[in-house]
Amino acid sequence: MTNHRPLPNGRKARIAVLDDYMGVAHRLADWSRLSDRAEVTFLTHAIAPTDLARELAPFDAICLLRERTDMPGDLLRALPNLAAIAATGRQNRTLDSDTAAALGIPVMTTDGSGNGVFATVELAWGLILGLMRHIPAESRAMQHGAWQTRLGNALYGRTLGVIGLGRLGQRMALVARAFGMNVIAWSPNLTPERAQKGGADYATKETLFQTADVVSLHLVLGPTTHGIISAQEIAAMKSTALLINTSRGPLVDAAALTDALANDRIGGAGIDVYDIEPLPTDAPIRTMHNVLTTPHLGYAVQETFESFYEQTVENLDSWLNGKPQRLISAK
């Protein structure tokens, strides 16, 4: 482990598994293979940024579930005992891996999502169908004795606008075609030729927001895409149109979206991701009548978590043996 912080000497390593909100990590992989060399603690609560340094101070290694907890350089420098990070997924934009490398902290990653690779797309369609047919509201009404309280709308013949025609966006287009929908797409670097290959017709950003009945976001969050859906785009949408975001909250101007929903200027929204997560309990969007919210469930399926945690255990085992694998610096 040249240039890496040393393993603890004379005691077992202390490992923290962060953000295990559903309390499932312990049963999705064989953590017992580490028990002779490590003590593993599963943290089921979200830690406030101001408390991270204090709560993580005792641990020699931490396991990150995608981008649930930010790991900036200042925090890493405040953790002198931290000797390894086991991150899930291939990329983690909220982890300062350069600072980790400078401090001698190896960062180990995992492969993709296993059989849950398209789980986010499936959730996006769940949100679309739930909104179009008022499924949650009708189910609640039945629990109170009601029967058929409102009309829904069919997808056939309507237009899906896909923002970001990568792997997930193309899957969205494929499903939309099966429903008999028209599919248009836009992203900053999309061309008409690439759109056709991805199963969609190219549209300008302006045209897409003006004509789509459902707009679904499938972009990676970065400096050029932060706030890419502004008040201008939301104002251009049809009064009946739906906005679906299963990618990242900051892609959208949250204040503009909340205002449009509160004043019924668009038909509704299906939201799985937020600027702040977990979403504060007093957030207005939690109680809006035209919004279907889920708590960042896109990739949160058993197939994905099994793949993540099985490889995390493998990575920790390699670190405890002095030969950390799947190092981010090797990619």
N, C-alpha and C positions, 0 to 999 in steps of 0.2 A: 504493500500500500504506500509506495513512494509518494512523497509530497501530500499524503492524506493525513488528516488528524488520526491519532492512534485509537485503537479500540480501548475500552476501559480495562484497567488492570486490577486483578484480584477480586472482581465481582462480576455479576451478570450485567450485560448491557440493558439499558432501560429504553424501551421503544414505545412511542406513542402513535396510535392510529387516529388521525384527526378526522373530524366532521363525519363521524359514523352516525348520522342523524337517526337512521331507522334501526340502529342496533343490530345489524346483520353481518358485519365484517367477520366476526369471530367464527361464524358457521359456514362461510363461503370459501374457506381455504384451510389447509392443515397447518395452523400456526404452531402445533405441538412440536414440529420439527425444529423449532427455535428454542424450545423450553430449557434445554440443557445449557444454553449460553445466554439467554435473554429473558427479560420479563416484559410482557406486552400489555399495554394499557389501551383500552378502546374508549375514546372520548366521544360521547354521543351528543354533546352540546356544541353550539357555535361559540367560539371564543371572541370576545370583543378585541379589536385591534390594540387597544390600550392595555389589555391584559395578556397578550400573547407572550411577551418576553418573560413575564413572571410564571405563567402556567407551563411554558415549555422548557424553562431553565433546567429542570432535573433530568431531561431526556438526552440520551446519546444519539438517538435516531428518531426521525419522524416520518410518518407515511402520509402523503398528501393525496386526496381524492380530487383529481382534476384541478380546477381553479377555485375551489371553495374558500380557501384561506390564502390571503396574500402573503408572500414571503419576500418583502423588499430587502435591499441590502442592509438598511439600518437594523432591521430585526435580526438578520443573520449575524451581524457583528455583535449583537447583544446576547448571543447564545454561545458562549465559549465552550460549553460542553458538547455542542452538536457536532457529531462526527460523520453523519450520513443522512441523506434524504432519499426516500423511496417515493417517487412520484408516479402517478398513474397517467396513462396516455403518452403519446409521442411528444406533445408540446405542452408547455405550461407558461402562458404569457405573464402570470402573476408571480412567478418565481424568478428572482435575480440569480440566474445560473452563473453569470460572470463573477459576481461577488462570491458565490459559493465556491467556485473554482479557486479564486484568489485566497480564500480562507482555508483551503485544503479539505473542503467538504465534498465528497463524491455525491453526485446526483444520478441516481439510477431510475430508468424509465421502464415503461411496459409497452408492449405492442398495442394495437388498436382495441376495438371493442368486442372482438370475438363474434359470436353469432348475433350480438346486439348492434351490429354496425348501422342498421337502418332504424333503430328504435326511435330516434328523434323524428324521423319522417312519419313513422306510425303515430306518434303522439300528435304531430301537427295535423294529421288527418282526423284524429280523434277530436281535436279542438274544432276543426272545421265542421265536422258532422254534428258535434254537440251544439254548435251555434246555429247552424243552418236549420236543424230540426228541433231546436230548443229542448234537447234531451235532458239536461239536468233539471230545468224548470218543470218539465212535464213529469219527470220522475218524482220530484218533490210534491207536485200537485196531487199525484196519485196517492202519496202517503197520507194526504189529508182528505181523501175521499173524492177528489175531483176526477173528471173524465174529459179529455180533449179540450184544452183551454186556449190553444192558439195554433195558427197555421204555420207550418215551416215552409222551406223552399228546397227545390231540387237542385242538384249540381249539374245535371245533364244540360248541355248547351251554354252553360255559363263560362266565364273566362277566369282562369287562374293566372295571376301575375307572379312570377318567381324572381325574387331579387337574389342573385347568386346562383349560377347554374353549374356548380361543382358536382361532386359525387351525390350529395344529399339533394341538391336542387334538381338534378337529373332524375333522381328517384321520385321526387314530387311530380315531375312532369309525366313520368311513366304511369303513375297511379291516376293522375288527372285524366289522361287519355282513356284509361279503362272506365272512368266514370262518364266519358263522353264530353269532357270539357275541352275548350280551346285553351292553349297554353302559350303565353307570351313571357319573355324573360328580358331582364336587364341586369347588368353589373358594370362597374367602372371600365373593365377591360374586355367585355363581351363583344364579339363581332357577329354579324348575321350568319356567317358560315359556322361558327362554333355553336351558335344557338340551335341551328338546324341539326347538327350532330348530337346535341344534347336533348333533342326531342321537343323543342319550342321554337316559336317564331320570335325574332328579335323585335324589340320595341324600345323606343327612347324612354328614359326615366319618366318624362312628363306624360307620354302617351300611356305608359303602363298604369300609372296612378289614376289617370282619368278614365280608363276603360275597364280595368280589372274588377271583377266581382269579389275576388278574394286575392289579397296580396300576402305572400308568405316569404319570410326573410331567411336566407341561408348563406350569410356572409360571415367571414372571420372578422372579429373585432380587432382593429388596429388604428394607428394614427389617422389613416386616410378614410376609415369607415366609421369612426366615432361620430355619432350624430348625423349619419348619412340620410336618415329619414327625418326631415325637419318639418316644421309647421307648414311650410309651403307644399310639401308632398301630401301631408295629411289633409290639408285644405282642398287639394285637387281630387280627392277620392269621391266616389259616388256616395250619396247619403245612405245607400243600402249596403255598401261594401264592408268587408271584414278585413282586419289586419291581424296577421298571425305571426308571432315572434317566438320561435323556439331556438334562436341562435344566441344572442347576447343582448341584455337590456340596453346598454349605452348606444346601440345602433340607432335608437329612436329617441327623439326629443320627448322625454317622458311628460313634461308639463304640457306640451302641445297635444299629445295623445290624450291625456287625462281631460283636458279642456274639451276636445272634440267629442269624447265619449259622454262627458257630463251634459253636454248640450245637444246630444243626439245628432251630431253632424255627420257621423258615419254609423254604419249599421251595428258594429260591435268589434270586439277584439278578443283573440285567444292568446294569452300571455303565459309563458312558462319561465321567462327570464327577466331579471330586474336590475336596476342600477345598484341597489343595495340588497345583498342576500345574506341571511334570510330576510325576506321582505318584512319591514316593520308592521306590527299588528294594527297600527292606526292608519296605514296607507289607504287613501281613498279608493284606489282601484280594487281593493279586496271586496267592496260591497256594492259596486256598480251593477245595475240590472242588465247591462248589455255586454258584460265582460265574463269570459270563462277563464279563470286563473288556475294554474297548477304550480306546485313548488319546485321548479327546475327538475322535472322528471324525465326530460328528453332522453338522456342516456342511462337513466337509473332503472335498469332492468336486471334481473338475476343473471342473465347470460353475460352482460357486460361486467358486472361486479365480480362474478366468478373469475373471468379472465383477468381482470385487474388485480384482484387480491391473490390469486394463485401465483402470478408472476411477481407480485410484490414480495411474497414469502420467499420465492426463489432468489430474488435480489438480495433480501436481507440475509439469507443463508450464505450467499456468496460473500457478502460484506463481513459477516461474522467469521468466515473462513479466511479472511484477509485478501480476497480476490474479487472485489465488487464488479458486477457485470452490468451489461446494458447501460453503460455510462453515457450521459448526455453529450459529453465531450467527444465521444466516438462517433457520433452521428454526423 
